């Protein structure tokens, strides 16, 4: 299940094509260079202004084994529909006009000061992709955790088949997960509203009067940022969650008293759960501490499945990446070590 090379547009690719002036390309580059998960997501325009409506097949009709002179009862497949919603993130960047004009390159100064604002969008997007919960906050979309949340049919619904328990049972020790995702425009992908464009949009509002918190007034430049985005899981079989990883035990990996869960065993099991057909972009996603412990395992001479391989990111730049059986292991800083134990 090695990663496949393809031409699906990432956030950076789309933003680069939208604006010949380079402004949106610069924004896309800032976002993708600080969060590896955005390197992988293909983006698709939604079929409605609020998101994306998906038709899902609910059953496969079975044929009839018939004998001579025996009739056949026709059967049909049925479908249902779900609505994947988009959320809107917004913020402003404001800078002192005199200070921005001081170096003679106002545009570069404004972009530099806006980078922390864009990093905030980046972190919020990554966090929502993993732990967004529409029921808890209607302004957001559902992330992966809200879709893969139980180990049995009674606690996890349909997707329980794609959730593996790693044995952790004490939240006080710290609990985290690893996700295996097969991205493609037909399985799991990012969405943006119909009639709009993908990615973070930067609107230069020009010179305005600002009111500093210290009091008074001053002339400054204001920039408005907005990102309309969501995630669609069109085929739930292409995501696997390895849940209930005990963080305290994990940190003993490689020690003489190693009590960590056999994470690579669960990762191997995860690779055999999704369908093996289809042109998808596979990747594992985990907290930096999890990837650090996997890198410790890389130093073991007996380990043949973890390796450093060169993968091309969303900007077409090759870089060394830790991988397991040919599937890249991506770092997601916004994943937490304080998840609840799922049953």
QUITANOR-V881463 format. One line per field, one symbol per residue. phi: phi as a letter, one per 30 degrees, with the letter a starting at -180 (. if undefined). psi: psi as a letter, one per 40 degrees, with the letter a starting at -180 (. if undefined). burial: I if it has 16 or more other ideal C-beta (glycine too) atoms within 10 Angstrom, else O. Layout:
BEGIN
phi->???
psi->???
burial->???
END
This chain:
BEGIN
phi->.ddcdacddcededddddbddjdddddddedddcaddddcddcbddcbdclbcbccdcacdcdcdcceicdccdbbdcbbbbcdcccbcbabcbbddddddddibdddddddddeddddddeddddddecbebdddbddccdddddcbbacbddcbiddedcccdcjdbbdddjbbbbccbcdadcbbadbbdeicbdjdcccddidbdcbeddjibadacbbccbbcaabccdbddcbbccchdddededceiddcdcddddddddddddcdddccjdbcdacbadedddddddedddddddccdacbcccddcicdadbdbbhicdcccbdddccbdddcc
psi->fihhhifhhiddddddedheeeddddddddddeehddeddhihhhieidebhhhhhhdihhiihhiiiehihhiiiiiiiiihhiiihhiiihhihddddedeegddddddddeddddddddddddddddeihdddheeiihaddedgeieidddeadeddfhhheehehddehhiihhhhgiieechiiiiiheaiiihhhhheahihigideiaiihahhhhhhhhiahhgdheeehhhhifhhddddeeheidgheiigdddddddddediieiigihiiihiidddddddddddehdehedhihihihaeeehiihhhihfehihihhdeiiefiihi.
burial->IOIOOOOIIIIIIIIIOIIOOOIIIIIIIIIIIOIIIIIIIIIIOIOOOOIIOIOOOOOOOOOOOOOOOOOOOOOOOOOOOOOIIIIOIOIOIIIIIOOIOOOOOOOOIIIOIIOOIIOOIIOIIIIIIIIIIIOOOOOIIIIIIIIIIIIOOOOIOOIIIIIIIIOIOOOOIIIIIIIIIIIIIOIIIIIIIOOOIIIIIIOOOOOOOIOOOOOOOOOIIIIOIOIIIIIIIIIIIIIIIIIIIIIOIIIOIOOOOOOIIOIOOIIOOIIOOIOOOOOIIIIIIIIOIIIOIIOIIOOOOOOOOIOOOOIOIIIOOOOOIIIIIOIIIIIIOIIIIOIOOIO
END
